[in-house]
Amino acid sequence: MDPIADMLTTIRNNMAAGNEQALVPHSKLKLAVLELLKLKQIIDGFEVEEIEFKKMIKVSVKRSNILPHLKRISKPGRRVFVKAKDIKAPLSGLGFVIVSTPKGILTGAQAKKIGVGGELICEVW
């Protein structure tokens, strides 16, 4: 029942299986998260397509031997909010977190730099 967790799991499973693409249902939040994953070079890219009258996002996954760790932090049953000063990068700075803020979907470093907190969506390393 968690669309973001489903998207992250689909991407992770397709990377592990060696597939080149993953299909996930469309939403604006997913597009914003995918844009950050593309910016940080976790995925190669994505595009929105209409398949059988449904909008879908076709994600081009990166083919490598190293699988990224994509973990959902805030869940529908337990939301996790942080202040700007409490945002920490996982693995002592080797990874990054994605935060939903009033300024939009940002990485933890961007949110900390402009001084806004928000809901921790996921962590990636």
C-alpha positions in Angstrom: 0.0 0.0 0.0 3.1 2.3 -0.2 3.7 3.5 -3.7 7.2 4.9 -3.1 8.3 1.6 -1.4 6.8 -0.3 -4.3 8.8 1.8 -6.8 12.1 1.4 -4.9 11.5 -2.4 -4.7 10.7 -2.6 -8.4 13.9 -0.7 -9.3 16.0 -2.8 -6.9 14.6 -6.1 -8.2 15.1 -5.1 -11.8 18.7 -4.2 -11.1 19.3 -7.5 -9.3 17.7 -9.4 -12.2 19.8 -7.6 -14.8 16.9 -6.1 -16.6 17.4 -2.8 -18.5 14.0 -1.3 -17.7 11.4 -1.2 -14.9 7.8 0.0 -15.2 6.1 1.8 -12.3 2.8 3.7 -12.1 3.0 7.4 -12.6 2.8 10.1 -9.9 4.4 13.5 -9.4 6.2 12.4 -6.2 7.7 9.4 -8.0 8.9 11.7 -10.8 10.6 14.0 -8.3 12.3 11.1 -6.5 13.4 9.6 -9.8 14.9 12.9 -10.9 17.1 12.9 -7.8 18.1 9.3 -8.4 19.1 10.2 -11.9 21.0 13.3 -10.7 23.0 11.1 -8.3 23.5 8.5 -11.1 21.7 5.6 -9.4 19.5 5.2 -12.5 20.2 6.0 -16.1 17.0 7.8 -16.8 13.2 7.6 -17.1 10.4 8.7 -19.3 6.6 8.9 -19.0 4.6 6.7 -21.3 0.9 5.9 -21.7 0.4 2.1 -21.8 -3.2 0.8 -22.2 -4.7 4.2 -21.1 -2.6 4.3 -18.0 0.4 6.6 -17.4 3.5 4.6 -16.5 7.1 5.6 -15.9 9.7 3.6 -17.7 12.9 3.6 -15.6 16.2 2.8 -17.3 18.1 1.0 -14.6 21.9 1.1 -14.4 23.6 -2.2 -15.2 26.5 -2.9 -12.7 27.7 -5.5 -10.3 27.1 -3.2 -7.4 23.5 -2.9 -6.3 22.5 0.3 -4.5 20.8 0.2 -1.2 17.3 1.9 -1.6 15.5 1.9 1.8 12.2 3.5 2.5 12.3 5.4 5.8 9.0 7.2 6.3 6.1 4.8 5.8 2.3 5.4 5.7 1.9 3.8 9.2 4.9 5.7 10.7 5.9 9.0 9.3 9.4 10.3 10.1 10.0 14.0 10.1 13.4 15.8 10.7 14.5 19.3 11.3 17.2 20.7 9.0 19.9 20.5 11.7 19.1 16.8 12.3 19.4 15.6 8.7 22.3 13.1 8.5 23.7 11.3 5.5 23.9 7.5 5.9 27.2 5.7 6.2 29.0 8.8 7.4 28.3 10.8 4.3 28.8 8.0 1.6 25.1 7.9 0.9 22.3 10.5 0.8 18.7 10.8 2.0 15.7 12.2 0.0 13.5 14.6 2.0 10.1 16.0 1.1 10.2 19.6 2.2 7.9 22.7 1.7 10.4 23.7 -1.0 10.0 20.4 -2.9 11.7 17.0 -3.0 15.4 17.6 -2.1 18.4 15.6 -1.1 19.4 15.9 2.6 22.4 18.1 1.7 20.2 20.5 -0.3 17.6 20.7 2.5 20.2 21.3 5.1 21.9 24.0 3.0 18.7 26.0 2.6 17.6 25.3 6.2 14.4 23.3 5.8 13.3 20.1 7.3 10.6 17.7 6.3 9.6 14.1 5.9 12.4 11.6 5.3 11.4 9.6 2.2 14.3 7.2 1.7 18.0 6.7 2.0 20.3 5.6 -0.7 23.9 4.3 -0.7 
